[in-house]
């Protein structure tokens, strides 16, 4: 996000081209999304904002909107990814934490694509105008540092988003631990059958007989 924000603010999108014998110039012009600057040979750096937004070309207005969108989506992606990290306490031990982090990775990819399109489109336009023989040399520009910075920032955002999304693909939450059920023999749980009346009478008769034999000899 820092690289995209820097590329959005810096005026070094288009820089005056030094063609032919005109190597040393008194003024170097630079054009960005928000202002155009002039750097004099004395070291003085002067910038002026564009007078009217409606007078700007359509490609510049589109580049503005997409770069601002890229920065905003990057900020949203950072917030979502921080919530989905394992080291944070937000939604701790929640099964949706991995999904939140994966969503943050998707937003990083969207932010990278939103920042890559205007940068690549501007670079293509600069190259086409530079190679056009009908355009005078004084009106030709070269690719500025902001465009290179924008490409690097967009690629890092896309790669980081893909890695963050793939790191949570296929990861399943661990099932809750269950206590194993102990095996019980069904026969052991059966209640003993009630003794019949005949067995009760026979046991009583045996006890009386034994007591009679013991007391008969006393």
MDAnalysis code that builds the backbone (N, CA, C; Angstrom):
import MDAnalysis as mda
import numpy as np

u = mda.Universe.empty(654, n_residues=218, atom_resindex=np.repeat(np.arange(218), 3), trajectory=True)
u.add_TopologyAttr("name", ["N", "CA", "C"] * 218)
u.add_TopologyAttr("resid", np.arange(1, 219))
u.add_TopologyAttr("resname", ["UNK", "UNK", "UNK", "UNK", "UNK", "UNK", "UNK", "UNK", "UNK", "UNK", "UNK", "UNK", "UNK", "UNK", "UNK", "UNK", "UNK", "UNK", "UNK", "UNK", "UNK", "UNK", "UNK", "UNK", "UNK", "UNK", "UNK", "UNK", "UNK", "UNK", "UNK", "UNK", "UNK", "UNK", "UNK", "UNK", "UNK", "UNK", "UNK", "UNK", "UNK", "UNK", "UNK", "UNK", "UNK", "UNK", "UNK", "UNK", "UNK", "UNK", "UNK", "UNK", "UNK", "UNK", "UNK", "UNK", "UNK", "UNK", "UNK", "UNK", "UNK", "UNK", "UNK", "UNK", "UNK", "UNK", "UNK", "UNK", "UNK", "UNK", "UNK", "UNK", "UNK", "UNK", "UNK", "UNK", "UNK", "UNK", "UNK", "UNK", "UNK", "UNK", "UNK", "UNK", "UNK", "UNK", "UNK", "UNK", "UNK", "UNK", "UNK", "UNK", "UNK", "UNK", "UNK", "UNK", "UNK", "UNK", "UNK", "UNK", "UNK", "UNK", "UNK", "UNK", "UNK", "UNK", "UNK", "UNK", "UNK", "UNK", "UNK", "UNK", "UNK", "UNK", "UNK", "UNK", "UNK", "UNK", "UNK", "UNK", "UNK", "UNK", "UNK", "UNK", "UNK", "UNK", "UNK", "UNK", "UNK", "UNK", "UNK", "UNK", "UNK", "UNK", "UNK", "UNK", "UNK", "UNK", "UNK", "UNK", "UNK", "UNK", "UNK", "UNK", "UNK", "UNK", "UNK", "UNK", "UNK", "UNK", "UNK", "UNK", "UNK", "UNK", "UNK", "UNK", "UNK", "UNK", "UNK", "UNK", "UNK", "UNK", "UNK", "UNK", "UNK", "UNK", "UNK", "UNK", "UNK", "UNK", "UNK", "UNK", "UNK", "UNK", "UNK", "UNK", "UNK", "UNK", "UNK", "UNK", "UNK", "UNK", "UNK", "UNK", "UNK", "UNK", "UNK", "UNK", "UNK", "UNK", "UNK", "UNK", "UNK", "UNK", "UNK", "UNK", "UNK", "UNK", "UNK", "UNK", "UNK", "UNK", "UNK", "UNK", "UNK", "UNK", "UNK", "UNK", "UNK", "UNK", "UNK", "UNK", "UNK", "UNK", "UNK", "UNK", "UNK", "UNK"])
u.atoms.positions = np.array([
    [0.821, -1.198, 0.000],
    [0.000, 0.000, 0.000],
    [0.866, 1.265, 0.000],
    [1.998, 1.219, 0.685],
    [2.880, 2.383, 0.745],
    [3.407, 2.729, -0.645],
    [3.797, 1.707, -1.412],
    [4.293, 1.961, -2.759],
    [3.220, 2.521, -3.671],
    [2.005, 1.980, -3.566],
    [0.907, 2.489, -4.390],
    [0.555, 3.918, -4.021],
    [0.542, 4.212, -2.725],
    [0.252, 5.575, -2.285],
    [1.334, 6.552, -2.752],
    [2.590, 6.131, -2.683],
    [3.679, 7.001, -3.142],
    [3.603, 7.247, -4.642],
    [3.294, 6.184, -5.390],
    [3.168, 6.350, -6.840],
    [1.989, 7.239, -7.204],
    [0.943, 7.207, -6.404],
    [-0.222, 8.048, -6.677],
    [0.079, 9.521, -6.439],
    [0.848, 9.810, -5.403],
    [1.108, 11.203, -5.033],
    [2.232, 11.812, -5.865],
    [3.266, 11.046, -6.143],
    [4.443, 11.603, -6.821],
    [4.108, 12.064, -8.245],
    [4.745, 13.156, -8.702],
    [4.468, 13.673, -10.057],
    [5.320, 13.039, -11.151],
    [6.105, 12.046, -10.820],
    [7.065, 11.497, -11.790],
    [6.434, 10.383, -12.634],
    [5.310, 10.692, -13.278],
    [4.700, 9.730, -14.178],
    [5.263, 9.892, -15.595],
    [5.346, 11.104, -16.028],
    [5.924, 11.412, -17.349],
    [7.021, 12.457, -17.164],
    [8.177, 12.195, -17.734],
    [9.320, 13.102, -17.619],
    [9.771, 13.490, -19.020],
    [10.209, 14.722, -19.158],
    [10.664, 15.217, -20.456],
    [11.772, 14.336, -21.027],
    [11.604, 13.952, -22.294],
    [12.588, 13.094, -22.951],
    [13.730, 13.931, -23.506],
    [14.945, 13.425, -23.336],
    [16.140, 14.074, -23.885],
    [16.517, 13.342, -25.170],
    [16.223, 13.963, -26.282],
    [16.400, 13.329, -27.588],
    [17.440, 14.099, -28.393],
    [18.306, 13.361, -29.070],
    [19.279, 13.962, -29.971],
    [20.348, 14.735, -29.232],
    [20.696, 15.885, -29.804],
    [21.771, 16.694, -29.224],
    [21.305, 17.527, -28.045],
    [19.995, 17.549, -27.812],
    [19.444, 18.355, -26.722],
    [19.527, 17.557, -25.426],
    [20.747, 17.347, -24.951],
    [20.954, 16.541, -23.748],
    [20.829, 17.392, -22.502],
    [21.432, 18.559, -22.537],
    [21.395, 19.463, -21.394],
    [20.262, 20.461, -21.611],
    [19.284, 20.440, -20.748],
    [18.149, 21.347, -20.841],
    [18.065, 22.180, -19.580],
    [17.495, 23.367, -19.735],
    [17.365, 24.264, -18.589],
    [16.201, 23.877, -17.700],
    [15.182, 23.234, -18.277],
    [13.978, 22.885, -17.522],
    [13.610, 21.438, -17.833],
    [13.273, 20.716, -16.805],
    [12.772, 19.346, -16.937],
    [11.335, 19.337, -16.439],
    [10.417, 18.937, -17.307],
    [8.999, 18.913, -16.957],
    [8.600, 17.504, -16.523],
    [7.746, 17.460, -15.534],
    [7.217, 16.199, -15.018],
    [5.711, 16.335, -14.842],
    [4.996, 15.298, -15.199],
    [3.539, 15.298, -15.071],
    [3.099, 14.084, -14.268],
    [2.194, 14.325, -13.343],
    [1.641, 13.258, -12.528],
    [0.128, 13.245, -12.602],
    [-0.490, 12.598, -11.623],
    [-1.947, 12.512, -11.599],
    [-2.598, 13.776, -11.062],
    [-1.894, 14.481, -10.201],
    [-2.519, 15.605, -9.505],
    [-1.899, 16.947, -9.868],
    [-0.665, 16.962, -10.291],
    [0.001, 18.217, -10.644],
    [1.115, 17.954, -11.645],
    [1.581, 19.042, -12.227],
    [2.739, 19.001, -13.116],
    [3.813, 19.913, -12.548],
    [5.044, 19.454, -12.642],
    [6.160, 20.154, -12.004],
    [7.226, 20.491, -13.041],
    [8.032, 21.456, -12.668],
    [9.164, 21.878, -13.498],
    [10.384, 22.018, -12.603],
    [11.470, 21.375, -12.998],
    [12.719, 21.460, -12.248],
    [13.737, 22.224, -13.092],
    [14.183, 23.336, -12.568],
    [15.118, 24.196, -13.291],
    [16.556, 23.740, -13.040],
    [17.437, 24.202, -13.912],
    [18.853, 23.841, -13.786],
    [19.483, 24.421, -12.530],
    [18.865, 25.440, -11.965],
    [19.370, 26.030, -10.721],
    [19.001, 25.218, -9.488],
    [18.192, 24.163, -9.676],
    [17.771, 23.338, -8.551],
    [16.421, 23.699, -7.991],
    [15.781, 24.717, -8.549],
    [14.451, 25.128, -8.086],
    [13.412, 24.148, -8.618],
    [12.519, 23.730, -7.733],
    [11.484, 22.749, -8.067],
    [10.136, 23.422, -7.850],
    [9.343, 23.549, -8.902],
    [8.067, 24.250, -8.827],
    [6.964, 23.358, -9.376],
    [5.863, 23.265, -8.624],
    [4.739, 22.420, -9.021],
    [3.452, 23.230, -9.005],
    [2.563, 22.912, -9.911],
    [1.243, 23.534, -10.003],
    [0.208, 22.436, -10.216],
    [-0.904, 22.564, -9.508],
    [-1.995, 21.614, -9.694],
    [-2.739, 21.933, -10.982],
    [-3.476, 20.936, -11.458],
    [-4.255, 21.145, -12.673],
    [-5.405, 22.111, -12.378],
    [-5.667, 22.999, -13.321],
    [-6.658, 24.051, -13.086],
    [-8.075, 23.507, -12.999],
    [-8.433, 22.600, -13.871],
    [-9.800, 22.083, -13.908],
    [-9.763, 20.574, -14.068],
    [-10.597, 19.924, -13.288],
    [-10.670, 18.465, -13.382],
    [-11.378, 18.042, -14.655],
    [-12.375, 18.807, -15.071],
    [-13.151, 18.445, -16.252],
    [-12.341, 18.579, -17.534],
    [-11.312, 19.397, -17.524],
    [-10.480, 19.564, -18.718],
    [-9.434, 18.467, -18.875],
    [-9.280, 17.643, -17.865],
    [-8.282, 16.573, -17.932],
    [-8.733, 15.501, -18.907],
    [-7.803, 14.832, -19.557],
    [-8.183, 13.733, -20.459],
    [-8.806, 12.575, -19.694],
    [-9.557, 11.762, -20.423],
    [-10.293, 10.671, -19.780],
    [-9.363, 9.638, -19.159],
    [-8.222, 9.383, -19.807],
    [-7.311, 8.384, -19.255],
    [-6.708, 8.841, -17.930],
    [-6.459, 10.144, -17.788],
    [-5.909, 10.649, -16.535],
    [-6.942, 10.591, -15.414],
    [-8.185, 10.918, -15.726],
    [-9.239, 10.827, -14.721],
    [-9.473, 9.380, -14.293],
    [-9.426, 8.476, -15.257],
    [-9.586, 7.057, -14.922],
    [-8.432, 6.559, -14.069],
    [-7.219, 6.990, -14.395],
    [-6.056, 6.589, -13.598],
    [-6.162, 7.111, -12.175],
    [-6.649, 8.322, -12.010],
    [-6.861, 8.857, -10.668],
    [-7.817, 7.975, -9.867],
    [-8.963, 7.680, -10.476],
    [-9.979, 6.900, -9.769],
    [-9.466, 5.512, -9.403],
    [-8.754, 4.865, -10.303],
    [-8.297, 3.504, -10.044],
    [-7.178, 3.477, -9.010],
    [-6.300, 4.460, -9.019],
    [-5.229, 4.490, -8.021],
    [-5.779, 4.765, -6.626],
    [-6.754, 5.664, -6.527],
    [-7.391, 5.912, -5.228],
    [-8.136, 4.666, -4.764],
    [-8.795, 3.981, -5.695],
    [-9.475, 2.733, -5.346],
    [-8.485, 1.685, -4.872],
    [-7.338, 1.601, -5.521],
    [-6.318, 0.633, -5.120],
    [-5.823, 0.895, -3.701],
    [-5.585, 2.162, -3.376],
    [-5.122, 2.494, -2.023],
    [-6.199, 2.173, -0.992],
    [-7.454, 2.485, -1.298],
    [-8.548, 2.224, -0.356],
    [-8.750, 0.731, -0.137],
    [-8.722, -0.040, -1.221],
    [-8.897, -1.492, -1.089],
    [-7.711, -2.114, -0.356],
    [-6.517, -1.582, -0.559],
    [-5.344, -2.089, 0.168],
    [-5.487, -1.864, 1.665],
    [-5.992, -0.698, 2.048],
    [-6.217, -0.428, 3.465],
    [-7.258, -1.372, 4.042],
    [-8.320, -1.646, 3.281],
    [-9.334, -2.598, 3.728],
    [-8.761, -4.005, 3.823],
    [-7.912, -4.381, 2.871],
    [-7.302, -5.711, 2.892],
    [-6.397, -5.890, 4.100],
    [-5.650, -4.854, 4.455],
    [-4.782, -4.939, 5.632],
    [-5.610, -5.138, 6.893],
    [-6.712, -4.396, 7.008],
    [-7.569, -4.519, 8.195],
    [-8.161, -5.917, 8.312],
    [-8.667, -6.444, 7.199],
    [-9.274, -7.776, 7.228],
    [-8.222, -8.843, 7.514],
    [-7.051, -8.715, 6.919],
    [-6.003, -9.715, 7.125],
    [-5.510, -9.731, 8.563],
    [-5.421, -8.563, 9.188],
    [-4.992, -8.510, 10.592],
    [-6.003, -9.221, 11.479],
    [-7.282, -9.045, 11.196],
    [-8.306, -9.735, 11.985],
    [-8.202, -11.242, 11.801],
    [-7.857, -11.696, 10.598],
    [-7.785, -13.127, 10.332],
    [-6.495, -13.802, 10.734],
    [-5.511, -13.061, 11.211],
    [-4.254, -13.664, 11.623],
    [-4.416, -14.459, 12.921],
    [-3.639, -15.530, 13.040],
    [-3.694, -16.367, 14.234],
    [-3.152, -15.653, 15.466],
    [-2.272, -14.688, 15.262],
    [-1.628, -14.020, 16.390],
    [-2.486, -12.923, 16.995],
    [-3.622, -12.605, 16.394],
    [-4.485, -11.558, 16.925],
    [-5.586, -12.171, 17.779],
    [-6.141, -11.356, 18.659],
    [-7.173, -11.835, 19.585],
    [-8.568, -11.650, 19.018],
    [-8.691, -10.988, 17.883],
    [-10.004, -10.798, 17.280],
    [-10.516, -12.128, 16.735],
    [-11.733, -12.481, 17.140],
    [-12.354, -13.746, 16.717],
    [-11.441, -14.930, 16.992],
    [-10.841, -14.931, 18.185],
    [-9.899, -15.986, 18.545],
    [-10.623, -17.321, 18.665],
    [-9.967, -18.386, 18.189],
    [-10.495, -19.751, 18.215],
    [-11.822, -19.865, 17.467],
    [-12.030, -19.005, 16.491],
    [-13.252, -19.065, 15.697],
    [-12.976, -19.802, 14.394],
    [-13.900, -20.651, 13.942],
    [-13.660, -21.385, 12.690],
    [-13.649, -20.498, 11.454],
    [-14.176, -19.281, 11.541],
    [-14.203, -18.394, 10.375],
    [-12.961, -17.519, 10.283],
    [-11.999, -17.690, 11.199],
    [-10.801, -16.851, 11.189],
    [-9.973, -17.080, 9.930],
    [-9.870, -18.326, 9.490],
    [-9.127, -18.623, 8.265],
    [-9.806, -18.011, 7.041],
    [-11.127, -18.043, 7.038],
    [-11.852, -17.459, 5.911],
    [-11.669, -15.942, 5.857],
    [-11.582, -15.319, 7.016],
    [-11.365, -13.869, 7.049],
    [-10.002, -13.522, 6.446],
    [-8.980, -14.272, 6.820],
    [-7.645, -14.023, 6.268],
    [-7.607, -14.279, 4.763],
    [-8.285, -15.326, 4.312],
    [-8.355, -15.583, 2.876],
    [-9.069, -14.476, 2.120],
    [-10.106, -13.913, 2.743],
    [-10.799, -12.776, 2.128],
    [-9.877, -11.571, 2.010],
    [-9.048, -11.353, 3.028],
    [-8.062, -10.274, 2.945],
    [-7.094, -10.465, 1.796],
    [-6.690, -11.712, 1.533],
    [-5.823, -11.979, 0.391],
    [-6.492, -11.656, -0.935],
    [-7.788, -11.951, -1.040],
    [-8.522, -11.619, -2.268],
    [-8.564, -10.108, -2.481],
    [-8.763, -9.366, -1.409],
    [-8.778, -7.902, -1.527],
    [-7.399, -7.361, -1.914],
    [-6.332, -8.010, -1.460],
    [-4.996, -7.599, -1.890],
    [-4.820, -7.796, -3.396],
    [-5.356, -8.883, -3.920],
    [-5.271, -9.130, -5.362],
    [-6.049, -8.070, -6.135],
    [-7.245, -7.744, -5.649],
    [-8.052, -6.717, -6.313],
    [-7.339, -5.367, -6.289],
    [-6.745, -5.037, -5.144],
    [-6.017, -3.769, -5.040],
    [-4.825, -3.731, -5.989],
    [-4.106, -4.848, -6.111],
    [-2.973, -4.891, -7.026],
    [-3.386, -4.732, -8.478],
    [-4.483, -5.384, -8.858],
    [-4.961, -5.247, -10.235],
    [-5.449, -3.830, -10.518],
    [-6.125, -3.228, -9.528],
    [-6.608, -1.854, -9.709],
    [-5.460, -0.864, -9.851],
    [-4.327, -1.145, -9.216],
    [-3.172, -0.267, -9.356],
    [-2.317, -0.570, -10.571],
    [-2.367, -1.811, -11.048],
    [-1.532, -2.193, -12.188],
    [-2.099, -1.695, -13.515],
    [-3.417, -1.670, -13.631],
    [-4.039, -1.290, -14.908],
    [-3.696, 0.145, -15.319],
    [-3.909, 1.167, -14.480],
    [-3.568, 2.531, -14.929],
    [-2.079, 2.745, -15.159],
    [-1.249, 2.082, -14.365],
    [0.194, 2.235, -14.544],
    [0.639, 1.632, -15.879],
    [0.166, 0.426, -16.162],
    [0.527, -0.214, -17.426],
    [-0.047, 0.553, -18.622],
    [-1.261, 1.076, -18.466],
    [-1.873, 1.845, -19.556],
    [-1.074, 3.115, -19.839],
    [-0.632, 3.790, -18.793],
    [0.163, 5.010, -18.976],
    [1.515, 4.702, -19.599],
    [2.150, 3.627, -19.170],
    [3.435, 3.244, -19.756],
    [3.286, 2.934, -21.241],
    [2.206, 2.265, -21.599],
    [1.983, 1.958, -23.009],
    [1.779, 3.236, -23.825],
    [1.034, 4.192, -23.266],
    [0.826, 5.449, -23.976],
    [2.106, 6.248, -24.144],
    [2.951, 6.256, -23.120],
    [4.223, 6.977, -23.211],
    [5.120, 6.359, -24.283],
    [5.168, 5.042, -24.330],
    [6.013, 4.366, -25.321],
    [5.505, 4.612, -26.740],
    [4.183, 4.558, -26.926],
    [3.622, 4.800, -28.259],
    [3.890, 6.227, -28.726],
    [3.721, 7.192, -27.838],
    [3.988, 8.586, -28.223],
    [5.474, 8.833, -28.483],
    [6.314, 8.144, -27.738],
    [7.752, 8.329, -27.926],
    [8.203, 7.799, -29.285],
    [7.591, 6.728, -29.733],
    [7.970, 6.128, -31.014],
    [7.178, 6.690, -32.190],
    [6.292, 7.624, -31.937],
    [5.499, 8.220, -33.016],
    [6.314, 9.323, -33.700],
    [6.627, 9.174, -34.981],
    [7.454, 10.201, -35.661],
    [6.712, 11.506, -35.909],
    [5.402, 11.506, -35.787],
    [4.631, 12.719, -36.038],
    [4.636, 13.679, -34.851],
    [5.048, 13.212, -33.688],
    [5.075, 14.059, -32.496],
    [6.455, 14.684, -32.377],
    [6.552, 15.994, -32.209],
    [7.873, 16.641, -32.060],
    [8.607, 16.147, -30.818],
    [9.917, 16.240, -30.861],
    [10.729, 15.756, -29.754],
    [10.509, 16.508, -28.463],
    [10.134, 17.795, -28.570],
    [9.912, 18.577, -27.359],
    [8.648, 18.162, -26.617],
    [7.751, 17.458, -27.294],
    [6.491, 17.037, -26.681],
    [6.501, 15.570, -26.269],
    [7.635, 14.935, -26.400],
    [7.722, 13.532, -26.022],
    [8.189, 13.398, -24.577],
    [7.685, 12.358, -23.928],
    [8.025, 12.105, -22.527],
    [8.581, 10.691, -22.383],
    [9.260, 10.480, -21.286],
    [9.777, 9.166, -20.920],
    [9.028, 8.639, -19.698],
    [9.225, 7.357, -19.436],
    [8.577, 6.725, -18.281],
    [9.248, 7.213, -17.007],
    [8.441, 7.694, -16.076],
    [8.962, 8.223, -14.827],
    [9.093, 7.175, -13.741],
    [9.705, 7.576, -12.648],
    [9.947, 6.649, -11.535],
    [8.655, 6.177, -10.878],
    [7.627, 7.009, -10.902],
    [6.363, 6.631, -10.267],
    [5.733, 5.426, -10.948],
    [5.902, 5.321, -12.256],
    [5.334, 4.181, -12.969],
    [6.045, 2.885, -12.595],
    [7.364, 2.940, -12.495],
    [8.097, 1.743, -12.065],
    [7.722, 1.355, -10.637],
    [7.596, 2.351, -9.781],
    [7.202, 2.073, -8.401],
    [5.797, 1.497, -8.336],
    [4.907, 2.004, -9.188],
    [3.547, 1.477, -9.213],
    [3.480, 0.033, -9.673],
    [4.304, -0.317, -10.666],
    [4.331, -1.708, -11.144],
    [4.834, -2.645, -10.050],
    [5.909, -2.266, -9.386],
    [6.466, -3.108, -8.321],
    [5.474, -3.266, -7.178],
    [4.832, -2.168, -6.777],
    [3.866, -2.230, -5.680],
    [2.666, -3.096, -6.050],
    [2.194, -2.981, -7.286],
    [1.049, -3.781, -7.716],
    [1.397, -5.266, -7.768],
    [2.566, -5.605, -8.273],
    [2.969, -7.006, -8.341],
    [3.152, -7.599, -6.950],
    [3.735, -6.836, -6.044],
    [3.886, -7.330, -4.674],
    [2.536, -7.539, -4.012],
    [1.593, -6.653, -4.276],
    [0.255, -6.806, -3.707],
    [-0.437, -8.049, -4.253],
    [-0.297, -8.287, -5.546],
    [-0.930, -9.468, -6.145],
    [-0.281, -10.745, -5.632],
    [1.042, -10.785, -5.610],
    [1.744, -11.984, -5.132],
    [1.433, -12.242, -3.664],
    [1.453, -11.190, -2.850],
    [1.124, -11.365, -1.440],
    [-0.303, -11.821, -1.230],
    [-1.233, -11.291, -2.026],
    [-2.619, -11.726, -1.908],
    [-2.817, -13.177, -2.306],
    [-2.129, -13.603, -3.362],
    [-2.230, -15.010, -3.782],
    [-1.659, -15.938, -2.713],
    [-0.515, -15.580, -2.163],
    [0.091, -16.410, -1.119],
    [-0.786, -16.462, 0.129],
    [-1.385, -15.335, 0.492],
    [-2.252, -15.312, 1.670],
    [-3.514, -16.121, 1.445],
    [-4.048, -16.074, 0.233],
    [-5.263, -16.838, -0.053],
    [-4.978, -18.332, -0.118],
    [-3.873, -18.709, -0.770],
    [-3.554, -20.127, -0.902],
    [-3.139, -20.759, 0.418],
    [-2.649, -19.967, 1.350],
    [-2.215, -20.530, 2.631],
    [-3.380, -21.027, 3.461],
    [-4.576, -20.577, 3.149],
    [-5.743, -20.992, 3.918],
    [-6.690, -21.869, 3.112],
    [-6.329, -22.174, 1.860],
    [-7.150, -23.060, 1.057],
    [-6.912, -24.500, 1.497],
    [-7.961, -25.206, 1.753],
    [-7.842, -26.597, 2.171],
    [-7.565, -26.794, 3.637],
    [-7.353, -25.725, 4.360],
    [-7.122, -25.875, 5.805],
    [-8.466, -25.988, 6.508],
    [-8.655, -27.049, 7.181],
    [-9.912, -27.286, 7.871],
    [-9.705, -27.141, 9.363],
    [-10.738, -26.716, 9.999],
    [-10.659, -26.591, 11.452],
    [-10.639, -27.971, 12.081],
    [-9.876, -28.114, 13.149],
    [-9.759, -29.391, 13.822],
    [-11.067, -29.741, 14.510],
    [-11.525, -31.007, 14.413],
    [-12.773, -31.389, 15.072],
    [-12.611, -31.377, 16.572],
    [-13.721, -31.148, 17.197],
    [-13.704, -31.149, 18.648],
    [-13.399, -32.554, 19.166],
    [-12.613, -32.640, 20.235],
    [-12.235, -33.925, 20.817],
    [-13.428, -34.557, 21.505],
    [-13.641, -35.808, 21.200],
    [-14.745, -36.538, 21.797],
    [-14.200, -37.651, 22.678],
    [-14.860, -37.858, 23.802],
    [-14.448, -38.909, 24.719],
    [-14.898, -40.251, 24.185],
    [-13.978, -41.194, 24.048],
    [-14.373, -42.491, 23.488],
    [-15.349, -43.208, 24.405],
    [-16.312, -43.852, 23.774],
    [-17.331, -44.581, 24.535],
    [-16.776, -45.938, 24.951],
    [-16.948, -46.263, 26.222],
    [-16.482, -47.540, 26.759],
    [-17.465, -48.638, 26.392],
    [-16.902, -49.805, 26.043],
    [-17.739, -50.929, 25.655],
    [-18.275, -51.630, 26.893],
    [-19.528, -51.887, 26.872],
    [-20.172, -52.590, 27.976],
    [-20.859, -53.829, 27.431],
    [-20.633, -54.934, 28.143],
    [-21.237, -56.194, 27.747],
    [-22.729, -56.161, 28.041],
    [-23.551, -56.405, 27.045],
    [-25.000, -56.363, 27.302],
    [-25.438, -57.396, 28.323],
    [-24.703, -58.518, 28.357],
    [-25.112, -59.566, 29.306],
    [-24.885, -59.143, 30.740],
    [-23.877, -58.254, 30.938],
    [-23.597, -57.834, 32.310],
    [-24.654, -56.891, 32.838],
    [-25.352, -56.222, 31.934],
    [-26.362, -55.273, 32.377],
    [-27.712, -55.933, 32.638],
    [-27.809, -57.195, 32.269],
    [-29.079, -57.866, 32.494],
    [-29.271, -58.149, 33.983],
    [-30.433, -57.920, 34.487],
    [-30.737, -58.182, 35.908],
    [-30.897, -59.672, 36.136],
    [-30.430, -60.110, 37.282],
    [-30.538, -61.539, 37.615],
    [-31.999, -61.919, 37.763],
    [-32.377, -63.120, 37.289],
    [-33.794, -63.529, 37.381],
    [-34.210, -63.729, 38.838],
    [-35.449, -63.393, 39.091],
    [-35.978, -63.541, 40.460],
    [-36.083, -65.023, 40.827],
    [-35.707, -65.382, 42.031],
    [-35.783, -66.806, 42.433],
    [-37.228, -67.275, 42.496],
    [-37.429, -68.546, 42.090],
    [-38.781, -69.109, 42.102],
    [-39.188, -69.500, 43.519],
    [-40.486, -69.765, 43.696],
    [-41.008, -70.131, 45.029],
    [-40.469, -71.472, 45.488],
    [-40.269, -72.412, 44.549],
    [-39.769, -73.741, 44.932],
    [-38.351, -73.668, 45.451],
    [-37.520, -72.835, 44.792],
    [-36.139, -72.734, 45.261],
    [-36.078, -72.075, 46.621],
    [-36.960, -71.112, 46.860],
    [-36.984, -70.464, 48.173],
    [-37.370, -71.460, 49.258],
    [-38.375, -72.311, 48.996],
    [-38.811, -73.299, 49.986],
    [-37.736, -74.345, 50.246],
    [-37.015, -74.743, 49.167],
    [-35.973, -75.757, 49.369],
    [-34.835, -75.210, 50.206],
    [-34.479, -73.919, 49.986],
    [-33.424, -73.319, 50.790],
    [-33.848, -73.207, 52.242],
    [-35.126, -72.895, 52.492],
    [-35.613, -72.790, 53.874],
    [-35.613, -74.148, 54.559],
    [-35.978, -75.203, 53.822],
    [-36.001, -76.545, 54.404],
    [-34.606, -77.009, 54.755],
    [-33.622, -76.683, 53.880],
    [-32.248, -77.080, 54.163],
    [-31.720, -76.387, 55.402],
    [-32.056, -75.127, 55.562],
    [-31.568, -74.415, 56.748],
    [-32.189, -74.968, 58.020],
    [-33.504, -75.345, 57.981],
    [-34.131, -75.933, 59.158],
    [-33.527, -77.291, 59.489],
    [-33.230, -78.079, 58.447],
    [-32.662, -79.406, 58.675],
    [-31.280, -79.304, 59.302],
    [-30.497, -78.375, 58.825],
    [-29.161, -78.213, 59.385],
    [-29.215, -77.750, 60.827],
    [-30.134, -76.864, 61.118],
    [-30.247, -76.409, 62.504],
    [-30.759, -77.519, 63.417],
    [-31.618, -78.407, 62.903],
    [-32.118, -79.519, 63.702],
    [-30.997, -80.505, 64.007],
    [-30.170, -80.803, 63.029],
    [-29.077, -81.735, 63.257],
    [-28.069, -81.201, 64.251],
    [-27.853, -79.916, 64.240],
    [-26.867, -79.347, 65.145],
    [-27.368, -79.326, 66.584],
    [-28.657, -79.127, 66.788],
    [-29.204, -79.046, 68.153],
    [-29.637, -80.392, 68.693],
    [-29.690, -81.424, 67.851],
    [-30.162, -82.744, 68.307],
    [-29.152, -83.428, 69.184],
    [-27.912, -83.125, 69.026],
    [-26.890, -83.802, 69.809],
    [-26.488, -83.025, 71.041],
    [-27.077, -81.915, 71.281],
    [-26.725, -81.127, 72.452],
    [-27.491, -81.626, 73.656],
])
